[in-house]
């Protein structure tokens, strides 16, 4: 191909390619253009962003009040129960109230029970339990016999409170209610609520 002009060389090359069919293949392949190529996703979408870690706001747990243990069936014999004791106490001063049972029926009430079967809780003026029934009371295995003849009133057990809440801290002065109940000998007996005034 020496001495040929570039135009003649191109014409000869085209003729040779046409005769072999290679130019048709190249022409078909050349039909693909940038407009036929699927678009790439935007650059920002190609690199996923990691969300910043979210730190939950600190929460203060709500105070929990231990639930009363499951009560036995109510004493079927006609009766009345109440607390007797002072109507006021000073913060930090141990004060005692007695759980009394009165027999309103015509047959004796005989209870064989444990020494710690009378429990109590203290409520503030808003009706919130501020001194829950203790779960760590140490009781002896002593068996107590309480026999109440018809028309009589007997002391069942005493409860003690010092004006402090379940957390052991002194409660503010004000009006409180002691709620006591007997839960033993296969029966339960609820005493009337007893109002007390806590003084500083």
C-alpha positions in Angstrom: 0.0 0.0 0.0 3.0 2.2 -0.4 2.4 5.3 -2.5 -1.4 5.3 -1.9 -3.1 8.5 -0.7 -5.0 8.3 2.6 -8.3 8.5 0.7 -7.5 5.5 -1.5 -6.3 3.5 1.5 -9.6 4.2 3.3 -11.6 3.2 0.3 -9.7 -0.1 -0.1 -10.1 -0.8 3.6 -13.8 -0.2 3.5 -14.2 -2.4 0.4 -12.3 -5.2 2.2 -14.4 -4.9 5.3 -17.6 -4.9 3.3 -16.6 -8.1 1.5 -15.9 -9.9 4.7 -19.0 -8.6 6.4 -17.0 -7.2 9.3 -18.0 -3.6 8.5 -21.7 -4.6 8.9 -21.0 -6.0 12.3 -19.1 -3.0 13.3 -21.9 -0.8 12.0 -24.5 -2.7 14.0 -22.3 -2.4 17.1 -21.8 1.3 16.4 -25.6 1.8 16.6 -25.4 1.7 20.4 -25.1 5.2 21.7 -24.9 6.9 25.1 -28.6 7.5 24.8 -29.3 3.7 24.9 -27.3 3.2 28.1 -29.4 3.1 31.3 -28.8 6.2 33.4 -26.8 5.7 36.6 -28.4 6.7 39.9 -27.6 10.1 41.2 -24.3 10.2 43.2 -26.0 11.1 46.5 -28.2 8.0 46.2 -25.3 5.7 45.3 -23.7 6.3 48.7 -26.2 5.5 51.4 -26.2 7.7 54.4 -26.1 6.2 57.9 -28.5 7.9 60.2 -27.1 9.4 63.3 -27.5 7.3 66.4 -30.5 8.4 68.5 -29.9 8.5 72.3 -33.2 7.9 74.2 -34.1 10.6 76.7 -33.5 9.4 80.2 -36.6 8.3 82.0 -37.4 8.2 85.7 -39.0 5.0 86.6 -42.4 5.3 88.2 -42.5 4.3 91.9 -43.8 0.8 92.3 -46.1 -0.3 95.1 -45.9 -4.0 96.1 -49.3 -5.6 95.6 -51.2 -7.1 98.5 -50.9 -10.8 98.7 -53.9 -12.8 97.5 -56.5 -12.6 100.2 -58.3 -15.6 101.6 -62.1 -15.7 101.5 -63.8 -13.2 103.8 -64.7 -14.5 107.3 -68.3 -15.7 106.9 -69.3 -15.2 110.6 -70.9 -11.9 111.4 -68.1 -9.6 112.7 -66.6 -6.2 112.9 -62.9 -5.3 112.8 -61.2 -2.0 113.6 -57.9 -0.5 114.8 -57.6 1.1 118.2 -54.8 3.5 119.2 -53.7 7.1 119.0 -55.1 9.5 116.4 -51.8 11.2 115.9 -48.0 10.5 115.9 -44.8 12.3 115.6 -42.4 11.6 112.7 -39.8 9.0 113.7 -41.8 7.9 116.8 -42.8 4.3 116.9 -46.6 4.2 117.5 -48.7 1.1 118.0 -52.3 0.3 117.0 -54.2 -2.9 117.8 -56.3 -4.9 115.4 -59.6 -5.7 117.2 -62.2 -8.3 116.2 -65.8 -8.1 117.5 -68.0 -11.2 117.2 -71.5 -10.0 116.0 -72.9 -13.6 115.6 -74.2 -16.3 118.0 -71.3 -18.7 117.7 -67.7 -18.4 118.7 -65.1 -17.3 116.2 -61.9 -19.5 116.6 -58.8 -18.5 114.7 -55.5 -20.4 114.7 -53.1 -18.2 112.9 -49.5 -17.0 112.6 -48.0 -14.1 114.6 -47.7 -11.8 111.5 -51.1 -12.4 109.8 -52.2 -8.8 110.4 -50.7 -6.5 107.8 -51.2 -2.9 107.1 -50.4 -0.1 104.6 -50.5 3.7 104.9 -52.1 6.1 102.4 -51.7 9.8 102.1 -54.5 12.3 101.7 -54.5 11.7 97.9 -55.1 8.0 98.5 -51.6 7.0 97.4 -49.9 4.1 99.2 -46.8 5.8 100.8 -45.9 2.9 103.2 -46.6 -0.4 101.6 -47.2 -3.6 103.4 -43.6 -4.9 104.2 -42.5 -8.0 102.5 -39.4 -8.6 104.7 -41.1 -8.8 108.1 -39.5 -11.5 110.2 -42.1 -13.6 111.8 -41.8 -16.4 114.2 -43.5 -19.8 113.6 -45.5 -19.2 116.7 -49.2 -20.3 116.4 -51.7 -17.8 117.9 -55.1 -18.8 119.1 -57.8 -16.1 118.9 -61.1 -17.1 120.3 -63.9 -14.5 120.3 -67.2 -15.4 122.0 -70.5 -14.0 120.8 -70.7 -10.3 121.6 -67.1 -10.0 122.7 -64.2 -8.0 121.2 -60.6 -9.4 121.2 -57.2 -8.1 120.3 -55.9 -10.1 117.4 -52.5 -8.4 116.8 -50.7 -5.0 117.0 -49.2 -3.0 114.1 -46.5 -0.4 114.4 -45.7 2.7 112.3 -43.1 5.4 112.8 -44.3 8.0 110.3 -41.9 6.9 107.6 -42.6 5.8 104.0 -41.6 2.6 102.3 -38.2 4.0 101.5 -37.5 4.7 105.2 -37.6 8.5 104.8 -39.8 10.6 107.1 -43.1 11.6 105.4 -44.3 15.2 105.5 -46.8 16.2 108.2 -50.4 15.8 107.3 -53.4 13.5 107.3 -52.9 9.8 106.6 -54.9 6.6 106.7 -53.9 3.2 108.1 -55.5 0.3 106.2 -55.1 -3.0 108.1 -56.2 -6.5 107.3 -56.0 -10.0 108.7 -55.1 -12.8 106.2 -54.6 -16.1 107.9 -56.3 -19.3 109.2 -58.0 -19.6 105.8 -59.9 -16.4 106.1 -59.4 -12.6 105.6 -60.8 -9.8 107.8 -60.6 -6.2 106.8 -60.5 -3.5 109.5 -62.1 -0.1 109.0 -59.7 2.5 107.7 -58.1 4.4 110.5 -57.3 8.1 110.1 -54.2 9.5 111.8 -52.4 12.9 111.8 -48.6 12.9 111.3 -46.9 15.8 113.1 -43.3 17.0 112.8 
